[in-house]
Amino acid sequence: MKIRAWKAVAAGLSACLLLAIAVAAIPPFRSGERNAFATSLPPARVTGPEALARAHAFLLGNTRFDAFVALHEGRQLMAWGETDLPINTHSVRKSLLSALYGIAIDRGYLHLDQTLAELGIDDAAVPLTVAEKQATVRDLLMARSGIYLEAAGEVQAMKDGRPRRGSHRPGRHFYYNNWDFNVLGVIFERRTGLGIGQALYEWIARPTGMTTFKPEHVIYEHARHSEHRQFVIFMSTADLARFGMLYADGGRWRGRQVIPSAWVEESTRLWSEVADPPPFDGYGYLWWIDRDAGTFWADGWGGQFLLVDPRRRLVLVSRNDTGRSRLQLGWFVLFDDDGWRSHHEQLHRWMIQAVRHGQGATALK
């Protein structure tokens, strides 16, 4: 028994050592970093003191969130926690990429109906079939490619739920598929000649005055079973709220059209009906949709939530810091808890109350 116990301890220490060695080369982001183009947001003329006080107490005592920001009509309604710390967005990255696609298509770099065959996309690890190469950019944005291969960044649930290869033709079946999302990143970079980080910086961060985002806050992870790497985006809670405000305002920031308004409408329209995870009942172009609440979400593992309420011009962002290395990520998995969508929904209800009982706010021009 003693020998087995010592072997277990040794194995555990070895695993920790290997995890430490595998720390990803991610920049040591610090809270408070500022870019030259950063602009401040004035506080909203909305108090709703009781609702905001309840939200603050809820964040302190009931949630696992590390940061929270709410904007109303382009003004800061509430900020809590370390809002300027760049945090791994996890699957929120997909909605950020959707915005870049809207701009790229508007500028003529590519179009929605181009097929993988036309774009020269294959996968060296497991070559695509002729039928699979007929999947279009639109199919990938809807997670309807019909290509069911292993991909970088997959969690076990994705692997367990993957349909049998060849079981669905492109465009016919929704499956939340990292292969689609990773290949969209590859296509974007090949067609525009820009890295995702540089495009985010030039096309979105600068026009909206983001305070911490930099091109190097996008890194890449490779997989053994696919040639297409996964892009990983780090962004602060405050900057992500500015991105959400773009969508709440039809793609505009201070009167400037940053994302085409037609794309904002099209990408957040229901293209697939879904039954899971709640509260979502639909999926657009890399956006989750809650038709009952009239909202759409970007949603990421670990508790990364961006909720856009376009009717009220209200944006909420809740974040959990899952770390900036594989070691920190492993620590989060072992000792921390995922954030809950239901907590974010409750915060949304309080922000609605704060706006309803306040004086209202004037959008930035």
C-alpha positions in Angstrom: 0.0 0.0 0.0 2.8 2.4 0.9 4.6 1.7 -2.4 1.4 2.3 -4.3 0.7 5.5 -2.3 4.2 6.8 -3.1 3.7 6.0 -6.7 0.5 8.0 -6.8 2.2 10.9 -5.2 5.1 10.7 -7.7 2.7 10.5 -10.6 0.9 13.6 -9.3 4.1 15.5 -8.9 5.2 14.5 -12.4 1.9 15.6 -13.8 2.2 19.0 -12.1 5.8 19.3 -13.4 4.7 18.4 -17.0 1.9 20.9 -16.7 4.3 23.6 -15.6 6.7 22.8 -18.5 3.7 23.1 -20.9 2.9 26.6 -19.9 1.8 28.4 -23.1 3.8 31.4 -24.3 1.1 33.9 -23.5 2.1 37.5 -22.8 2.0 38.5 -19.0 -1.0 40.8 -19.4 -1.4 43.3 -16.6 -4.5 45.1 -15.5 -4.2 48.8 -16.2 -2.3 48.6 -19.5 -3.4 51.4 -21.9 -3.2 52.0 -25.6 -2.6 55.4 -27.1 -6.1 55.5 -28.6 -7.9 54.6 -25.4 -11.0 56.7 -24.7 -13.0 56.8 -21.5 -16.7 56.2 -21.1 -18.7 58.7 -19.1 -20.9 57.2 -16.4 -24.6 56.7 -17.4 -27.1 59.1 -15.9 -28.8 56.0 -14.7 -28.6 55.0 -11.1 -31.5 52.8 -10.0 -29.6 52.6 -6.7 -31.5 49.6 -5.2 -31.1 47.4 -8.3 -27.4 48.3 -8.7 -26.8 47.6 -5.0 -28.5 44.2 -5.3 -26.4 43.4 -8.3 -23.2 44.4 -6.5 -24.1 42.2 -3.5 -25.0 39.4 -5.8 -21.6 39.6 -7.5 -19.8 39.6 -4.2 -21.7 36.7 -2.6 -23.4 34.5 -5.2 -21.3 34.3 -8.4 -17.9 33.2 -9.3 -17.3 36.1 -11.7 -14.1 38.1 -11.4 -15.3 41.1 -13.4 -18.6 42.6 -14.7 -19.5 45.6 -16.8 -22.9 46.9 -18.0 -23.3 49.6 -20.6 -26.5 51.4 -21.4 -26.8 53.6 -24.5 -23.0 53.7 -24.8 -22.4 54.8 -21.2 -21.2 52.9 -18.2 -24.0 51.7 -16.0 -22.0 49.5 -13.7 -18.4 48.2 -13.4 -17.2 45.7 -10.8 -13.9 43.7 -10.4 -10.8 43.8 -12.5 -12.4 45.0 -15.7 -9.2 46.0 -17.5 -7.5 42.6 -17.2 -7.3 40.7 -20.5 -8.9 37.3 -20.0 -9.2 34.3 -22.3 -12.5 34.8 -24.1 -12.7 31.0 -24.9 -15.7 30.6 -27.3 -16.6 34.2 -27.2 -13.8 34.4 -29.8 -16.3 33.1 -32.3 -18.6 36.1 -32.1 -15.6 38.4 -32.4 -14.6 36.6 -35.6 -18.2 36.9 -36.9 -17.8 40.7 -36.7 -14.6 40.5 -38.6 -16.3 38.5 -41.3 -19.0 41.1 -41.7 -16.3 43.7 -42.3 -14.2 41.5 -44.6 -17.3 40.6 -46.8 -18.3 44.2 -47.0 -14.8 45.1 -48.2 -14.8 42.4 -50.9 -12.3 39.9 -49.4 -14.6 37.0 -49.7 -18.3 36.1 -49.9 -20.7 33.8 -48.1 -21.3 31.3 -50.9 -17.7 30.5 -51.6 -17.0 26.8 -51.1 -14.0 25.2 -49.4 -13.0 23.8 -52.8 -13.0 27.4 -54.3 -11.0 28.6 -51.3 -8.5 25.8 -51.5 -9.3 24.5 -48.0 -8.5 20.9 -47.2 -7.1 19.1 -44.1 -3.8 17.3 -44.5 -4.4 15.2 -41.4 -7.6 13.7 -42.8 -8.3 14.9 -46.4 -11.8 16.2 -47.1 -14.1 14.4 -49.5 -15.5 16.0 -52.6 -18.9 16.4 -50.8 -17.3 18.0 -47.8 -15.5 20.6 -49.9 -18.8 21.9 -51.1 -19.4 23.4 -47.7 -19.6 27.2 -47.9 -18.4 30.0 -45.7 -22.1 30.5 -44.7 -22.3 26.8 -43.7 -19.3 27.2 -41.4 -20.6 30.4 -39.8 -23.9 28.6 -39.0 -21.9 25.5 -37.7 -23.5 23.5 -40.5 -20.5 22.4 -42.5 -21.3 18.6 -42.3 -17.5 18.1 -41.7 -17.0 15.9 -38.6 -13.3 15.7 -37.9 -11.2 16.2 -34.8 -10.1 19.8 -34.2 -7.9 21.9 -32.0 -9.6 23.1 -28.8 -12.3 20.5 -28.6 -13.8 19.6 -25.2 -14.9 16.1 -24.5 -18.6 16.9 -25.0 -17.8 18.0 -28.6 -16.1 14.7 -29.2 -18.8 12.7 -27.7 -21.5 14.5 -29.7 -19.8 14.5 -33.0 -22.0 13.0 -35.7 -20.7 10.1 -37.9 -18.6 11.4 -40.8 -20.7 11.7 -43.9 -24.0 11.5 -42.1 -25.1 15.0 -43.1 -24.6 17.0 -46.2 -23.2 20.6 -45.9 -25.9 23.1 -44.7 -28.3 20.5 -43.5 -27.5 19.9 -39.8 -26.4 22.1 -36.9 -23.5 20.8 -34.8 -21.4 23.1 -32.6 -18.1 22.3 -34.4 -14.6 23.5 -33.6 -13.4 22.3 -37.0 -15.7 24.9 -38.6 -14.7 27.7 -36.2 -11.0 27.1 -36.6 -11.2 26.9 -40.4 -13.1 30.2 -40.5 -10.0 31.7 -38.8 -7.7 30.2 -41.4 -9.9 31.4 -44.3 -10.1 34.9 -42.8 -6.4 35.3 -42.5 -5.7 33.9 -45.9 -8.2 36.1 -47.7 -7.5 39.3 -45.9 -3.7 38.9 -45.4 -4.2 40.1 -41.8 -3.8 38.1 -38.6 -6.9 38.0 -36.5 -5.2 40.1 -33.8 -4.2 42.8 -36.2 -7.7 42.9 -37.8 -9.4 43.2 -34.4 -7.0 46.0 -33.5 -7.4 48.0 -36.7 -11.0 47.3 -37.5 -12.7 47.2 -34.1 -10.4 48.1 -31.2 -9.2 51.4 -32.5 -12.5 52.8 -33.7 -14.2 52.0 -30.4 -11.3 53.2 -28.2 -10.6 49.9 -26.5 -8.3 50.4 -23.6 -6.2 47.2 -23.4 -6.5 45.1 -26.5 -3.4 44.6 -28.6 -2.7 42.4 -31.7 -0.5 40.1 -29.6 -3.4 39.2 -27.4 -4.4 36.7 -30.0 -2.4 33.4 -29.9 -2.7 30.1 -31.6 -2.9 26.4 -30.5 -2.2 23.4 -32.8 -3.8 20.0 -32.8 -2.4 16.6 -33.7 -5.3 15.5 -35.8 -5.9 18.7 -37.9 -3.7 21.1 -39.8 -5.9 24.0 -38.8 -4.9 25.7 -35.6 -7.2 27.3 -33.1 -7.0 31.0 -32.5 -7.4 32.2 -28.9 -8.4 35.8 -28.0 -7.6 37.5 -24.8 -9.7 40.6 -24.1 -10.7 42.6 -21.1 -14.2 42.9 -19.7 -14.4 46.6 -20.5 -13.2 46.1 -24.0 -15.6 43.3 -24.6 -18.5 45.5 -23.4 -17.5 48.1 -26.1 -17.7 45.3 -28.7 -21.1 44.4 -27.5 -22.3 48.0 -27.6 -21.4 48.0 -31.3 -24.0 45.3 -31.8 -26.6 47.0 -29.6 -26.2 50.1 -31.8 -26.5 48.3 -35.1 -22.7 48.3 -35.7 -22.2 52.0 -35.0 -19.8 53.7 -32.6 -20.1 57.5 -32.0 -22.0 57.8 -35.3 -19.4 55.8 -37.3 -20.5 52.6 -39.0 -17.8 50.1 -37.8 -19.6 46.9 -38.6 -22.1 46.9 -41.5 -25.6 47.2 -40.1 -26.9 44.6 -42.5 -24.4 42.2 -41.1 -25.3 42.9 -37.5 -28.9 42.0 -38.4 -28.1 39.0 -40.5 -25.5 37.4 -38.1 -27.8 37.6 -35.1 -30.8 36.3 -36.9 -32.0 32.7 -36.1 -30.6 30.3 -38.6 -30.8 27.1 -36.5 -33.2 26.2 -33.8 -31.4 24.6 -30.8 -32.6 23.1 -27.5 -29.4 23.3 -25.5 -27.8 25.0 -23.7 -30.4 27.0 -21.9 -31.5 29.8 -22.2 -30.6 29.6 -25.9 -33.1 28.5 -28.4 -31.3 29.5 -31.6 -28.0 30.1 -33.3 -27.0 32.7 -35.9 -23.6 33.3 -37.5 -21.5 32.4 -34.4 -24.0 34.1 -32.0 -26.4 32.3 -29.6 -29.9 33.6 -29.5 -32.5 33.8 -26.7 -35.8 34.7 -28.5 -37.8 34.8 -25.3 -35.7 37.5 -23.8 -35.0 39.3 -27.2 -31.3 39.0 -26.6 -28.3 37.4 -28.2 -25.1 36.1 -26.5 -21.5 35.3 -27.0 -20.8 32.5 -24.6 -17.4 31.0 -23.5 -16.2 28.2 -21.3 -15.4 29.1 -17.7 -18.0 31.8 -17.4 -17.4 34.3 -20.3 -20.7 35.9 -21.1 -21.6 38.8 -23.3 -25.3 39.6 -23.5 -26.7 42.1 -26.0 -30.2 43.5 -25.4 -30.7 45.6 -28.6 -34.2 46.8 -27.7 -33.0 48.5 -24.5 -29.5 49.3 -26.0 -28.1 47.4 -23.0 -24.9 45.3 -22.8 -23.7 43.1 -20.0 -20.4 41.3 -19.8 -19.4 38.8 -17.0 -16.0 37.2 -16.9 -14.0 34.5 -15.1 -10.2 34.6 -15.2 -9.2 31.1 -16.3 -5.5 32.0 -16.5 -2.9 33.0 -19.0 -1.0 29.6 -19.2 -1.8 26.0 -19.3 -0.8 25.7 -15.6 -3.2 28.4 -14.5 -5.9 26.8 -16.7 -5.3 23.4 -15.1 -5.6 25.1 -11.6 -8.9 26.7 -12.6 -10.3 23.3 -13.8 -9.2 21.6 -10.5 -10.1 24.3 -7.9 -12.5 26.9 -9.4 -16.1 26.8 -10.7 -17.6 27.7 -14.0 -19.7 30.8 -14.2 -23.5 30.3 -14.6 -25.6 31.7 -17.4 -28.5 32.0 -14.8 -26.4 34.4 -12.8 -25.8 36.5 -15.9 -29.5 36.5 -16.6 -30.3 37.7 -13.1 -27.8 40.6 -13.5 -29.6 41.4 -16.7 -32.9 41.7 -14.9 -31.3 44.1 -12.3 -29.8 46.2 -15.0 -33.2 46.5 -16.7 -34.6 47.7 -13.4 -31.8 50.2 -13.0 -32.5 51.6 -16.4 -36.3 51.6 -15.9 -36.1 53.5 -12.6 -33.3 55.8 -13.6 -33.3 59.0 -15.6 -32.2 57.4 -18.9 -28.9 58.1 -20.7 -27.8 59.8 -23.8 -25.8 57.8 -26.4 -22.3 58.9 -27.2 -22.0 60.8 -30.5 
